[in-house]
Amino acid sequence: MMEINQYLDSTYLKTPEQSGLSEEQTLQTVRELTDEAITYNFKEVMIRPNYVKLIKDYLVSKDSDVLVGTVIGFHEGTYSLEDKLKEANQAILDGVDELDYVINYEAYKRGELALVEKEFVEGTKLGLEFGKTVKWIIEIAALTDAQIADLTANIWKWAQANFEEKDFSRIFVKSSTGFFVTESGKPNGATFEGVKIMLDNAGKLPVKAAGGVKTPADAEKMITMGIQRIGTSSAKALLGKGEAGAGY
């Protein structure tokens, strides 16, 4: 089987209210996720901003190479640029390694390209300035195929216009939050069709498939297609070591 450990961003993003767990139980879940990531040598743990400092300190104490990622403007993406940058700044102060911004895809759908471009440029610039990897979640379940292609192509165009080629490997286009509510049971995460559109339009930018990757075969197919990361709440299952959960 393909060695996929280092493609996996092991993810837990539910709030206590969303999960029905207490704050302490949620923190315990995040700790367990982190211990699992250390054990199986996953690339990253992807967690809410309020846990970044605690988990980063814990990983340092364990002398672990596992990265800490967090989400910015999550999950709707409609936060103001000022609020997104404030949230990202705090995560950087707390020791985050990677910032996964939710792009304002609703503004994009309204044709407000200048607004979306500005937040992409400013958010990316902040991350790169501090040596962070930046990922932009475009929420493909909320877009048509044509919009997926166009928004991905625009991100690639903006990257070329504002950043150097050496930076491109640290600017990802990412498929999904895992929290978008679809109609009629349609997938709300990465699909092979949606990811192919992203890959075809992302130029030299890497692509992250988030949500919907449930089996080792799915993961291997995504990697063979060309994705560089997989966001999953079922990381062990992608190693063939358990059953995938129903969510992200």
Secondary structure, 3 states (H helix, E strand, C coil): CCCCHHHEEEEECCCHHHHCCCHHHHHHHHHHHHHHHHHHCCCEEEECHHHHHHHHHHHHHCCCCCEEEEEECCCCCCCCHHHHHHHHHHHHHCCCCEEEEECCHHHHHCCCHHHHHHHHHHHHHHHHHCCCEEEEECCHHHCCHHHHHHHHHHHHHHHHHHCCHHHHHHEEEECCCCCCCCCCCCCCCCCHHHHHHHHHHCCCCCEEEECCCCCHHHHHHHHHHCCCEEEECCHHHHCCCCCCCCCC
